[in-house]
Structures are given as C-alpha cells and as structure tokens.
C-alpha cells in the first residue's frame, strides 16, 4: 500500500509557508537518518524527495500533499545534528524549525526517524524532550533495519521502547526499511489513520 503524495512547495523561510490550516505531520530526524528515502518509498517514487549520502541535503522545509488533498500534508524538515553547512546556515535552520514546530497550529504530530544502528543519540533525546515540552505526539521509526541482523534490530527496538515515554507516543516504535519496504505498508496506514483522527478532532 503506497500513499499518493505530491510535492507542494519548498520553503527556505516562514513567509513562503502555506496557510496555517488543515493537518500536518512533520517528518523529523538526524541528518542522514533516511527521511527523504522514507518519503520516496511511501509514495513509491524515486525522486519525490532528494536523497544524498551527504548529511544535511534537505535544506528547506518541504511540504507535500497526501492523496491530492491540500488540507493533509507531510512536512519534511531539515535534519538536526550534523549537517554539511555553515554554522550560520545551521543556526538559521534551527530558528526556522523551532518557530515552525512551536507556533504552527496545523502541526498535529511528529514522525521521528532514527537510524536503527544509532538510535537515541543525544540530539534525538533533546528533540524528544523538546516535543514533550510542546506536547507534540510522535511515531518513532527505526529506519535502515536491513543494515542489522533481525536479532540486533529487535534489540534496538526493545531498547527504544524502554527508553521513550509512552505518554508521548502515537503508537509503538517500529522497525522500517526504505530499502526492503519492511514496515512501509503499516506506516502508510498509520499516517492515513492519524490524518483522519486529527481531522475529526
């Protein structure tokens, strides 16, 4: 099951954002956690979101419509942590992302993507704490599970479950692989379900 996702706009600054209405789920994670690859596999497209082996490729806040409905959006945020950009640029990204997440009324939840080989890094924990402070619920995904054996991936998943607050979670943390499509169908259903729930509320 794939989602029908189409690119809406890329916003280097707040004044380019779409109107603050409808429902938005933000896709977040460390630089090079595979956010863009996850977006591409959800849509069954190779070039919907730009991917790169260089951390920090996503440099703007990118909005995507779900199922051709402009009131339902996925929002791809620049990765936090290491990014191959100047300190000035990183500071500007941080300011834009913080303002978006703290003030955007249509933002209802976070899809947090972590590399299963390096989950719950200090920057991840700081981000999770920040989401708790602003009462932003999240779905945690451990991506690139194909890079580990099944047993090691399961161990990482159990560790993640034990170290994250259940009060904040939209659902249990889950394994994902953009390469093998493990978990992609389940994630597609979760996204559609969340969008529908938030609209009803």
C-alpha positions as CSV (number, residue, x, y, z in Angstrom):
1,X,0.0,0.0,0.0
2,X,1.5,3.3,-1.1
3,X,0.3,6.8,-0.4
4,X,-0.4,9.3,-3.2
5,X,2.0,12.1,-2.2
6,X,2.7,15.1,-4.4
7,X,5.1,18.0,-3.8
8,X,3.5,21.2,-2.8
9,X,6.4,23.7,-2.1
10,X,9.8,24.2,-0.7
11,X,10.2,27.0,1.9
12,X,13.5,28.5,2.8
13,X,11.7,30.9,5.1
14,X,8.4,31.3,7.0
15,X,6.9,33.8,4.6
16,X,6.7,31.0,2.0
17,X,4.7,28.6,4.1
18,X,1.2,27.6,3.0
19,X,-1.7,28.9,5.1
20,X,-1.7,27.5,8.6
21,X,-4.8,25.3,8.3
22,X,-5.6,21.7,7.8
23,X,-3.5,18.9,9.3
24,X,0.3,18.5,9.1
25,X,2.6,15.6,10.2
26,X,6.2,16.6,10.3
27,X,8.9,14.1,9.4
28,X,12.0,14.7,11.6
29,X,15.3,13.1,12.4
30,X,19.0,13.4,12.5
31,X,20.8,14.3,9.3
32,X,21.1,11.2,7.1
33,X,18.6,9.2,9.1
34,X,16.9,8.4,5.8
35,X,13.9,10.8,6.0
36,X,13.9,11.6,2.2
37,X,14.2,7.9,1.4
38,X,11.2,7.1,3.6
39,X,9.1,9.7,1.8
40,X,10.1,8.3,-1.5
41,X,9.2,4.7,-0.6
42,X,5.9,5.8,1.0
43,X,4.9,7.4,-2.4
44,X,6.6,4.6,-4.5
45,X,8.6,7.3,-6.2
46,X,12.4,7.6,-6.6
47,X,12.8,11.4,-6.8
48,X,9.9,12.9,-4.9
49,X,12.3,13.9,-2.1
50,X,16.0,14.4,-2.9
51,X,18.3,11.9,-1.3
52,X,22.0,12.0,-0.7
53,X,24.8,10.2,1.2
54,X,25.8,13.6,2.4
55,X,24.1,14.5,5.7
56,X,22.1,17.8,5.6
57,X,20.9,17.5,2.0
58,X,17.4,18.7,2.9
59,X,17.9,22.5,3.5
60,X,14.4,23.9,3.3
61,X,11.1,23.0,4.9
62,X,9.3,20.9,2.2
63,X,5.5,20.5,2.1
64,X,3.8,17.5,0.5
65,X,0.1,16.9,-0.1
66,X,-1.3,13.5,0.8
67,X,-3.9,11.9,-1.6
68,X,-4.2,15.2,-3.5
69,X,-5.7,16.9,-0.5
70,X,-4.1,20.2,0.3
71,X,-5.5,20.1,3.8
72,X,-3.5,17.0,4.6
73,X,0.3,17.4,4.5
74,X,3.5,15.7,5.3
75,X,6.3,18.2,6.1
76,X,9.9,17.2,5.6
77,X,12.1,19.2,8.0
78,X,15.9,19.7,7.7
79,X,17.8,17.1,9.7
80,X,19.2,18.0,13.1
81,X,22.6,17.1,14.4
82,X,25.5,17.1,11.9
83,X,24.9,18.9,8.6
84,X,27.4,19.9,6.0
85,X,26.6,23.6,6.0
86,X,28.0,26.7,7.6
87,X,27.3,27.4,11.3
88,X,25.3,30.4,10.2
89,X,23.1,28.3,8.0
90,X,22.6,25.7,10.7
91,X,21.6,28.4,13.2
92,X,19.1,29.7,10.6
93,X,17.7,26.2,10.1
94,X,17.3,25.8,13.8
95,X,15.5,29.1,14.2
96,X,13.1,28.2,11.3
97,X,12.4,24.7,12.6
98,X,11.9,25.8,16.2
99,X,9.4,28.5,15.1
100,X,7.6,26.2,12.8
101,X,7.2,23.5,15.5
102,X,6.3,25.9,18.3
103,X,3.8,28.0,16.5
104,X,2.3,26.0,13.7
105,X,-1.3,25.3,14.6
106,X,-1.9,22.8,11.9
107,X,1.1,20.7,13.1
108,X,-0.5,17.8,15.0
109,X,2.2,15.2,15.2
110,X,5.8,14.1,14.6
111,X,7.1,11.2,12.6
112,X,10.6,10.8,14.2
113,X,13.1,8.7,12.1
114,X,16.2,7.3,13.6
115,X,19.0,5.1,12.2
116,X,18.4,1.7,13.9
117,X,22.2,1.4,14.2
118,X,22.5,4.7,16.2
119,X,19.2,5.3,17.9
120,X,18.5,7.7,20.8
121,X,21.6,9.8,20.3
122,X,21.9,12.9,22.5
123,X,20.4,15.1,19.7
124,X,17.5,12.6,19.5
125,X,16.8,12.7,23.2
126,X,17.0,16.5,23.2
127,X,14.5,16.6,20.3
128,X,12.1,14.2,22.1
129,X,12.3,16.3,25.2
130,X,11.5,19.4,23.2
131,X,8.5,17.6,21.7
132,X,7.3,16.7,25.2
133,X,7.6,20.3,26.3
134,X,5.4,21.4,23.4
135,X,3.1,18.4,23.8
136,X,3.7,17.2,20.2
137,X,2.9,13.4,20.0
138,X,5.1,11.3,17.8
139,X,5.5,8.0,16.0
140,X,9.1,6.7,16.2
141,X,10.6,4.7,13.3
142,X,13.9,2.9,13.4
143,X,15.0,3.1,9.8
144,X,17.6,1.1,7.8
145,X,16.8,-2.1,9.7
146,X,18.2,-4.0,6.7
147,X,21.6,-2.9,7.9
148,X,21.4,-5.1,11.0
149,X,20.6,-8.7,11.6
150,X,17.0,-9.4,12.7
151,X,18.1,-10.1,16.3
152,X,20.1,-6.9,16.6
153,X,17.4,-4.8,15.0
154,X,14.9,-6.3,17.5
155,X,17.2,-5.5,20.4
156,X,17.5,-1.9,19.2
157,X,13.7,-1.7,19.0
158,X,13.2,-3.1,22.6
159,X,15.8,-0.5,23.9
160,X,13.9,2.3,22.1
161,X,10.6,1.2,23.6
162,X,12.0,1.0,27.1
163,X,13.6,4.5,26.9
164,X,10.7,6.5,25.4
165,X,7.7,7.9,27.3
166,X,4.5,6.0,26.4
167,X,2.5,9.2,27.1
168,X,4.1,11.0,24.1
169,X,3.8,8.2,21.6
170,X,1.1,7.9,18.9
171,X,1.9,4.3,18.6
172,X,4.7,1.8,19.5
173,X,8.1,2.4,17.9
174,X,8.6,0.2,14.9
175,X,11.3,-1.0,12.5
176,X,11.4,0.3,9.0
177,X,13.5,-0.2,5.9
178,X,13.1,2.0,2.9
179,X,15.3,-0.5,1.0
180,X,13.3,-3.7,1.7
181,X,10.0,-1.9,2.4
182,X,9.7,-3.5,5.8
183,X,7.1,-1.6,7.8
184,X,6.1,0.7,4.9
185,X,2.6,-0.6,4.5
186,X,2.0,-0.4,8.2
187,X,3.4,3.2,8.3
188,X,1.1,4.2,5.3
189,X,-1.9,3.0,7.3
190,X,-0.7,4.8,10.4
191,X,-0.3,8.1,8.6
192,X,-3.8,7.9,6.9
193,X,-5.3,6.9,10.3
194,X,-3.6,9.8,12.1
195,X,-4.7,12.3,9.5
196,X,-8.3,11.2,9.7
197,X,-8.3,11.2,13.6
198,X,-6.8,14.7,13.8
199,X,-9.4,16.0,11.2
200,X,-12.2,14.5,13.3
201,X,-10.9,16.1,16.4
